[in-house]
Amino acid sequence: MPPKAKIRGPTDPKQQKLSFFTNKSTESLSSPDSAEVSEEQTKTNDNDVRHFQSKWLTLHPWLEFDGTKMFCKHCKQFGMQNIFTTGNTNFRTSTLTRHIASNDHQRAIMAPREQENLKKTVENVHNKEEKAIVIAMKAVYWLSKEGIALSKYSSMIRFLKDIGVSDIDSLNVNKHVDYSSYNTANDLLKSISNVINNDTTERLRRSPHLTILTDESTDIANHHKLSISARIINPSSLQPSTLFLTDLRITNGTGKGIFEAIKEHLDSRGIENSPTKADKLEAIQKVLNEPSVKYREVHQVRWLSFYQALDSIYRPLDSLLSYCVSNAKDPKTVGLHKKVGTEIFVSMTYAMMDILQPVMKLSLTLQKKDIDLGTLQVSIDECVQSLCDLKNDINPFGKPLFVQKLSDDLKDGFYKETHKVSKMSCRTEFESLKKKFIDAVIENINQRVQETDFLRYMSVLARRPISFLDDTELALCGNEEVQKLAIFYGSDQCHLYKDPDTNEMVTVNSEAIVNTEATMTEWMTLKRVVKAQQYPRSSMTSLWNLICQYHSEEFPNMQKLAGLALCHPIHTADCERSFSSQNLITMKLRCRLSGEHVDELMRVMIEGTLIQSLILIGL
């Protein structure tokens, strides 16, 4: 007989389930969650005592043991709810294996990687947005730097998109918002201007000395403008620099009005809390209101630039005379011909081409942004000496003079053998007029460059001829000049001016800046140090930069004098440059710009760095 079939019980694992008699949903609900069986049930079925094995900590870095229970640090870190977060006491290898395969543990393992991916995704989005903003800011910066109207900003953004600048697409929030409007450009300009302005304020506050340069002008819209610049010193290197502060619209052009405008602007920058005290600016009112100024070193150099205008008359003079002859029926032309068609006019034109050459050279020297005091006085003396040589019929140029060429171009009452000109009464008339003109030029130069002894005193600090002196000459060199400076800046100074409101005399006191005796002692040592170290003296700034770098503690008083010299106002050419920038901005088509907007544009144009070296961070 065949063996009897075994009847399998319901608990037999090999018994096939009858799925059509079971409720699948009920079965799934009763099955273990997260591939883990009930640990309590396992312990009930097994009475053996199990112990935690320390090697598990090495095999499973995620495992923690507090002495009584096991924990999963990953599941605890990411807030999972299972037996390994509350504490497991079923110390079995299979328990650990089941937990590793559980969904909770797998999600906890993947969570850091998912967070990192999310972080990278967010960073990529932020990087794209940041790049787009940087491109937009550089577009505004370039337009402002080149004097192009910001109304072209929208057109420029579209152009950048057309040529394939993909990063700029992140500016598009939706089809209606893309940050390419004129208002966006103005907001970006204001942000850039504020950054530059804050940096300027910080540099002003750090400077131990401060010089204010101002000039007035009228823009194309007939607004009365006041340009304010400042000359400062970097205390760590004694490097001088000139900063554009602001371009203001003012209604009161008197001395008091200008003083109040300057004082208000410096107060707005918080200069009164810095080492450069704003209360010392009271002395400005004296300089601005008093008709006779004893001490003045600021020079308006634009009036010296006559040579280009004269050259535009000299070169076409032949054609000008031909035109006057061909239009003899025009009364105005006839009147002009009577003035220019004379020997005295032609002769003086040639003579002035010689006379104004040294003046033009001096003008170009004075227009430099940072003039070296060591060469300034030499340039002034050279100009005056050249004029004196021309007055005495001496050629100071080393090339033929224009008046020598005159003898070939002007003969027997004819100019270049073509144009008949009216003869002058005698040759002495021309010589007398030429000498009077030279005397007038020399006198005006001396008036504009008053009290040049001060420049001579300051120029000694450049130490130009020190290499050519022996020990005896070195010991005496510059002592008189430095002593004058030490006495002046080593004493309290009293400034007296008339208050325009009360009509009373007001006194303003300035405290001593240096110690006179210590300054002279430092000077005697400094000369020997500079010569022994063979410091380069081609530039006064470079020389004192080295002294400040290597001998700052040895010569504190001399460094103060050098700072005053380097910060000293020689001219207002920087204000003229500001007005040139103003005229580039406020053209005919842009004459309705607000004063604040013009000020922001000028600040970016003048003080902004080159676009190639522009770095925009922290957006």
C-alpha positions in Angstrom: 0.0 0.0 0.0 1.2 3.5 -0.7 2.2 5.5 2.4 -0.6 7.6 3.9 -0.4 11.3 3.1 0.5 13.6 5.9 -2.1 16.1 6.9 -0.3 19.4 7.1 -1.3 21.8 9.9 -2.1 25.4 9.4 1.2 26.4 11.0 3.3 24.2 8.6 5.4 26.6 6.5 5.3 24.2 3.5 1.5 24.2 3.5 0.2 26.0 0.4 -2.1 28.9 1.1 -5.6 29.0 -0.5 -5.6 32.5 -1.6 -9.2 32.5 -2.7 -10.3 31.8 0.9 -8.2 34.6 2.4 -8.5 38.4 2.6 -5.3 39.7 1.1 -5.7 43.1 2.7 -6.2 41.5 6.1 -3.1 39.4 5.5 -1.0 42.4 4.6 -2.0 44.2 7.7 -1.0 41.4 9.9 2.4 40.9 8.3 5.6 42.4 10.0 6.2 46.1 9.1 9.5 47.2 7.5 10.7 43.6 7.1 11.3 43.4 10.9 9.5 40.8 13.0 8.3 41.6 16.5 11.3 41.4 18.8 9.1 40.7 21.8 7.5 37.6 20.1 11.0 36.3 19.3 12.1 36.7 22.9 8.9 34.8 24.0 9.7 31.9 21.8 13.3 31.7 22.9 14.2 31.4 26.5 18.0 31.5 25.8 19.8 34.5 27.4 21.7 36.5 24.7 24.5 39.0 25.3 25.7 42.0 23.3 28.9 41.4 21.4 31.4 44.3 21.2 32.6 43.2 17.8 29.2 44.3 16.4 30.3 48.0 16.9 33.2 47.4 14.6 31.2 45.5 12.0 28.3 48.0 12.0 29.5 51.6 12.4 25.8 52.8 12.7 25.3 50.7 15.9 25.3 52.2 19.4 25.2 50.5 22.7 24.5 52.2 26.1 25.2 49.1 28.2 21.7 47.7 28.1 20.1 48.5 24.7 21.2 48.7 21.1 20.4 51.8 19.0 20.8 52.9 15.3 22.3 56.4 15.2 21.2 57.0 11.7 17.6 56.2 12.4 17.7 58.4 15.6 19.4 61.2 13.6 16.6 61.3 11.0 13.7 60.7 13.3 12.6 57.2 12.3 10.2 55.3 14.5 11.3 51.7 15.1 12.7 49.4 17.8 16.3 50.6 17.2 15.3 54.2 18.0 13.7 53.3 21.4 16.3 50.6 22.2 16.6 47.0 21.2 17.6 44.2 23.7 17.3 41.2 21.3 21.1 40.7 20.9 21.1 38.5 17.8 23.0 38.8 14.5 19.8 38.2 12.7 18.3 41.2 14.4 21.0 43.4 13.0 20.6 41.9 9.6 16.9 42.5 9.5 17.4 46.1 10.6 19.9 46.7 7.8 17.4 45.4 5.3 14.5 47.5 6.8 13.0 50.4 4.9 13.6 52.8 7.8 17.3 52.1 7.9 17.7 52.3 4.1 15.9 55.7 4.1 18.2 57.0 7.0 21.3 55.9 5.0 20.1 57.6 1.9 19.0 60.8 3.6 22.5 62.5 3.8 23.1 61.8 0.1 19.7 63.2 -0.8 20.3 66.3 1.3 23.7 66.8 -0.4 22.0 66.5 -3.8 19.3 68.9 -2.8 22.0 71.3 -1.5 23.9 71.1 -4.7 20.7 71.7 -6.7 19.9 74.8 -4.6 23.4 76.0 -5.0 23.3 75.6 -8.7 20.1 77.6 -8.8 21.6 80.3 -6.6 24.8 80.4 -8.7 22.9 80.9 -11.9 20.8 83.7 -10.3 24.0 85.2 -8.8 25.7 85.1 -12.2 22.7 86.7 -13.8 22.7 89.5 -11.2 26.4 90.1 -11.6 26.0 90.4 -15.4 23.2 92.9 -14.9 25.3 94.9 -12.4 28.2 94.9 -14.8 26.0 96.1 -17.6 24.8 99.0 -15.5 28.4 99.6 -14.3 29.8 99.7 -17.9 27.0 102.0 -19.1 27.7 104.4 -16.2 31.5 104.2 -16.7 31.2 105.0 -20.4 28.7 107.8 -19.9 25.9 106.0 -21.8 22.3 106.6 -20.7 20.8 103.9 -18.5 17.7 104.0 -20.7 19.9 101.7 -23.0 20.0 99.1 -20.2 17.0 97.2 -21.5 18.4 97.1 -25.0 21.7 95.9 -23.7 20.1 93.0 -21.8 18.3 91.9 -24.9 21.5 92.1 -26.9 23.3 89.9 -24.3 20.5 87.3 -24.6 20.7 87.5 -28.4 24.4 86.8 -28.5 24.0 83.7 -26.3 24.9 84.8 -22.8 22.9 82.0 -21.2 23.5 82.9 -17.5 21.4 86.0 -17.9 18.2 83.9 -18.5 17.9 83.5 -14.8 16.8 87.1 -14.5 13.5 86.0 -16.0 11.1 85.3 -13.1 8.2 84.9 -15.5 7.1 86.2 -18.9 6.1 89.5 -17.3 9.1 90.0 -14.9 12.7 89.9 -16.2 14.6 92.6 -14.3 15.5 94.5 -17.5 13.7 97.7 -16.9 15.0 101.2 -16.4 13.9 101.1 -12.8 16.0 98.0 -12.2 19.0 99.8 -13.7 18.5 102.8 -11.4 18.3 100.4 -8.3 21.5 98.7 -9.4 23.3 102.0 -9.9 22.3 103.2 -6.5 23.7 100.0 -4.9 27.0 100.3 -6.8 27.2 104.0 -5.9 26.6 103.3 -2.2 29.3 100.7 -2.1 31.8 103.2 -3.6 30.6 105.9 -1.4 31.0 103.8 1.8 34.5 102.9 0.8 35.3 106.6 0.2 33.9 107.5 3.7 36.1 104.8 5.3 39.2 106.1 3.6 38.4 109.6 4.6 38.0 108.6 8.3 41.3 106.7 8.3 43.3 109.6 6.8 45.3 111.6 9.4 45.1 114.7 7.1 42.4 115.9 4.9 42.4 118.6 2.2 39.1 119.8 0.6 39.2 120.8 -3.1 36.1 122.7 -4.4 35.1 124.5 -7.5 31.9 125.9 -8.9 30.3 125.4 -12.3 27.0 125.6 -14.2 25.7 122.5 -16.0 23.8 122.5 -19.3 20.5 122.8 -17.4 21.8 126.0 -15.9 22.0 124.5 -12.4 24.6 126.0 -10.1 26.9 123.1 -9.1 29.6 122.7 -6.5 32.1 119.9 -7.0 33.8 118.6 -3.8 36.9 116.4 -3.8 39.3 115.5 -1.1 43.0 114.7 -0.9 43.9 112.1 1.7 46.8 110.1 3.0 46.9 106.3 3.6 48.3 106.2 7.2 50.0 102.8 6.7 51.9 103.7 3.5 51.8 107.6 3.3 50.3 107.1 -0.2 48.3 110.2 -1.3 45.2 110.0 -3.3 42.4 112.3 -4.5 38.8 111.2 -4.0 35.7 112.5 -5.6 33.1 113.2 -2.8 30.1 114.7 -4.4 28.6 117.0 -7.0 26.0 119.3 -5.3 23.4 121.7 -6.6 23.6 124.8 -4.5 21.6 128.0 -4.4 24.0 130.2 -2.4 27.4 130.7 -4.0 28.8 133.0 -1.3 31.6 132.0 1.0 29.2 131.1 3.7 27.0 129.1 1.4 29.9 127.1 0.1 31.2 126.6 3.6 27.8 125.3 4.8 27.5 122.9 1.9 31.0 121.5 2.6 30.3 121.2 6.3 26.9 119.5 5.8 28.4 117.0 3.4 31.3 116.1 5.7 28.9 115.8 8.7 26.7 113.4 6.7 29.8 111.2 6.3 30.5 111.2 10.1 33.9 112.9 9.6 33.4 114.8 12.9 34.0 111.5 14.7 37.2 110.7 12.9 40.8 112.0 13.6 40.1 114.6 11.0 37.9 117.0 13.0 35.3 118.9 11.1 35.4 121.8 13.5 38.7 122.9 12.0 36.9 123.6 8.8 35.8 126.9 10.3 39.0 128.4 8.9 37.6 127.8 5.4 35.2 130.7 5.8 38.1 133.0 6.2 39.6 131.9 2.9 36.3 132.1 1.1 35.1 135.5 2.5 38.2 137.6 2.9 39.0 139.6 -0.2 42.8 139.6 0.5 44.3 136.2 1.2 47.8 136.1 2.7 48.3 132.4 2.2 47.0 130.6 -0.8 48.4 127.7 -2.7 45.4 126.5 -4.7 45.8 127.2 -8.4 43.1 127.3 -11.1 45.2 125.9 -14.0 42.6 125.8 -16.7 43.3 129.5 -17.5 46.9 128.6 -18.4 45.8 126.4 -21.4 45.9 129.0 -24.1 48.4 127.3 -26.4 45.9 125.1 -28.2 43.7 128.2 -29.0 46.7 130.1 -30.2 47.8 127.2 -32.4 44.4 127.1 -34.0 45.0 130.7 -35.2 48.7 130.3 -36.2 48.2 127.3 -38.4 45.4 128.6 -40.7 46.5 132.2 -40.7 47.4 132.0 -44.4 44.0 130.6 -45.2 42.3 133.1 -43.0 43.9 136.1 -44.8 42.9 134.5 -48.2 39.3 134.2 -47.0 39.2 137.8 -45.9 40.5 139.0 -49.3 38.0 136.8 -51.2 35.0 138.1 -49.1 35.9 141.8 -49.2 32.3 142.8 -49.7 31.3 141.5 -46.3 31.5 144.3 -43.7 32.4 141.9 -40.8 35.1 140.2 -42.9 36.5 143.6 -43.8 36.6 144.5 -40.1 38.3 141.2 -39.2 40.9 141.7 -42.0 41.8 145.1 -40.6 42.7 143.5 -37.3 44.5 140.4 -38.5 46.0 141.7 -41.7 48.7 143.8 -39.9 52.4 143.2 -39.3 51.9 143.7 -35.5 49.2 141.0 -35.3 51.2 138.5 -37.4 54.4 139.2 -35.4 52.7 138.9 -32.0 51.1 135.6 -33.1 54.6 134.2 -33.9 56.0 135.6 -30.7 53.2 134.2 -28.5 53.8 130.7 -30.0 57.3 131.0 -28.4 56.1 132.6 -25.2 53.3 130.3 -24.3 55.3 127.1 -24.8 56.8 127.1 -21.3 53.4 128.2 -19.9 51.8 125.2 -21.6 54.4 122.9 -20.1 53.8 124.3 -16.6 50.0 123.9 -17.2 50.4 120.2 -18.1 52.6 119.7 -15.0 49.9 121.3 -12.8 47.2 119.1 -14.3 48.7 115.9 -13.1 46.6 114.0 -10.7 49.3 113.5 -8.1 52.1 116.1 -8.5 55.4 115.4 -6.9 56.4 118.4 -4.8 60.0 117.6 -5.5 59.6 118.6 -9.1 56.8 121.2 -8.8 59.0 124.2 -7.7 61.6 123.2 -10.3 58.9 123.4 -13.0 57.7 126.8 -11.9 61.3 128.2 -11.8 62.0 126.6 -15.2 59.0 128.3 -16.7 59.8 131.7 -15.3 63.5 131.4 -16.4 62.4 130.4 -20.0 60.2 133.5 -20.2 63.1 135.7 -19.0 65.3 134.2 -21.7 62.8 134.9 -24.4 62.5 138.5 -23.1 66.3 138.8 -23.5 66.2 137.2 -27.0 67.8 134.0 -25.8 66.6 130.7 -27.2 65.8 128.3 -24.2 64.3 125.5 -26.3 67.3 124.1 -28.3 65.3 124.5 -31.5 64.5 127.4 -33.9 62.1 130.0 -32.5 58.9 131.0 -34.3 60.1 134.6 -34.3 63.2 133.5 -36.2 60.9 132.0 -38.8 58.9 135.3 -38.9 61.8 137.0 -40.8 61.2 134.5 -43.7 57.4 134.7 -43.7 57.0 138.5 -43.3 59.0 140.6 -45.7 58.5 144.1 -47.2 54.9 144.3 -46.1 53.9 140.9 -47.5 53.0 137.7 -45.5 54.4 134.6 -47.2 54.8 136.7 -50.4 51.1 136.6 -51.0 49.1 138.7 -48.6 49.7 142.4 -48.2 49.6 143.5 -44.6 49.7 146.8 -42.9 53.1 147.8 -41.8 53.8 148.7 -38.1 55.2 152.1 -37.4 58.6 150.7 -36.2 60.3 147.5 -35.1 60.6 148.8 -31.5 56.8 148.8 -31.2 56.8 145.0 -31.6 59.7 144.5 -29.2 58.1 146.7 -26.6 54.8 144.9 -26.9 56.5 141.5 -26.6 58.4 142.4 -23.5 55.2 143.8 -21.9 53.4 140.6 -22.6 56.2 138.5 -21.1 56.3 140.7 -18.0 52.5 140.3 -17.6 52.7 136.5 -17.9 55.5 136.3 -15.3 53.6 138.6 -13.0 50.4 136.5 -13.3 52.3 133.2 -12.7 53.8 134.7 -9.5 50.4 135.9 -8.4 48.8 132.5 -9.0 51.7 130.7 -7.2 52.0 132.8 -4.1 54.4 132.2 -1.3 56.4 129.7 -3.2 58.8 129.5 -0.2 56.3 127.0 1.3 56.7 124.8 -1.7 60.4 125.0 -1.4 60.3 124.0 2.2 58.1 121.0 1.4 60.2 120.0 -1.6 63.2 119.5 0.7 61.4 116.4 2.1 61.8 114.7 -1.3 65.6 114.6 -0.8 66.5 114.8 -4.5 70.2 115.9 -4.4 71.3 114.0 -1.3 73.6 111.6 -3.2 75.8 114.4 -4.4 76.6 115.8 -0.9 79.5 115.1 1.3 79.1 114.7 5.1 79.5 118.4 5.8 77.0 119.4 3.2 74.7 116.7 4.2 74.7 117.9 7.8 73.6 121.4 6.7 71.2 120.3 3.9 67.6 121.3 4.4 68.0 122.4 8.0 66.6 125.9 7.4 63.6 124.7 5.5 62.7 121.9 7.9 63.1 124.2 10.8 60.6 126.6 9.3 58.1 123.8 8.9 58.8 122.4 12.4 58.3 125.8 14.0 55.1 126.5 12.0 53.5 123.1 12.6 55.0 122.7 16.1 53.1 125.8 17.4 49.5 126.5 18.1 48.1 128.6 15.2 45.4 131.2 15.6 43.1 132.0 12.7 41.0 135.2 12.8 38.1 135.9 10.5 35.0 138.1 10.4 31.6 136.4 11.1 29.3 137.6 8.3 26.2 137.2 10.6 27.4 139.1 13.6 30.1 141.2 11.9 32.4 140.3 14.7 35.9 138.9 14.6 36.1 135.2 15.5 39.2 133.2 16.5 39.8 129.6 15.6 42.7 127.8 17.2 44.6 124.9 15.7 46.8 122.8 18.0 50.4 121.9 17.2 50.9 118.8 15.1 54.6 118.0 15.7 57.2 118.5 18.3 59.7 121.1 17.1 62.8 119.8 18.8 62.1 116.1 18.1 61.4 116.9 14.5 64.9 118.5 14.0 66.5 115.6 15.7 64.7 113.1 13.5 65.6 115.2 10.4 69.4 115.0 11.1 69.1 111.2 11.5 66.8 110.7 8.5 69.2 112.3 6.1 72.0 109.8 7.0 69.6 106.8 6.9 68.2 107.7 3.4 71.7 108.1 2.0 73.1 105.0 3.7 70.2 102.8 2.5 70.3 104.4 -1.0 66.6 104.7 -1.1 65.3 105.8 -4.5 64.2 109.4 -4.6 62.7 109.6 -8.1 59.3 110.0 -6.4 58.6 111.6 -3.1 55.7 109.2 -2.5 57.9 106.2 -3.1 60.6 107.5 -0.8 58.3 108.1 2.2 56.5 104.8 1.5 59.8 103.0 2.2 60.5 105.2 5.3 57.0 104.5 6.6 57.4 100.8 6.0 60.8 100.3 7.6 61.3 103.3 10.0 57.9 104.2 11.2 58.8 104.2 14.8 62.0 106.1 14.3 60.6 109.2 12.6 57.0 109.9 13.7 57.2 113.7 13.5 58.9 113.6 10.1 56.2 111.3 8.8 53.6 113.9 9.9 55.3 116.6 8.0 55.6 114.3 4.9 51.9 113.5 5.2 51.1 117.2 5.2 53.3 117.8 2.2 51.9 114.9 0.2 48.3 115.9 1.1 48.9 119.6 0.3 46.5 121.1 -2.3 48.5 122.3 -5.4 45.6 122.9 -7.8 41.9 122.2 -8.4 42.5 120.2 -11.6 40.7 117.3 -10.1 37.6 119.4 -9.7 37.9 120.3 -13.4 38.1 116.6 -14.2 34.9 116.2 -12.2 33.2 118.8 -14.3 34.4 117.1 -17.5 32.6 113.9 -16.3 29.6 116.0 -15.4 29.5 117.4 -19.0 29.7 113.9 -20.5 26.7 112.9 -18.4 24.4 115.9 -18.6 24.3 116.4 -22.4 21.4 117.9 -24.3 19.3 114.8 -24.3 20.0 114.1 -20.6 19.7 117.6 -19.1 16.7 116.7 -17.0 18.5 114.2 -14.8 18.0 114.8 -11.0 21.0 116.0 -9.0 21.1 112.8 -7.0 21.2 110.7 -10.1 24.0 112.8 -11.7 26.0 112.5 -8.5 25.7 108.6 -8.5 26.7 108.5 -12.2 29.7 110.7 -11.6 30.8 108.7 -8.6 30.8 105.5 -10.7 32.5 107.2 -13.6 35.3 108.8 -11.6 35.9 106.5 -8.6 34.8 103.2 -10.1 37.6 100.8 -11.0 38.1 99.4 -14.6 35.4 96.9 -15.7 38.2 94.3 -16.3 39.2 94.3 -12.6 35.6 94.7 -11.2 34.7 92.1 -8.6 31.1 91.9 -7.4 30.7 89.6 -4.3 28.4 89.2 -1.4 25.2 89.6 -3.5 
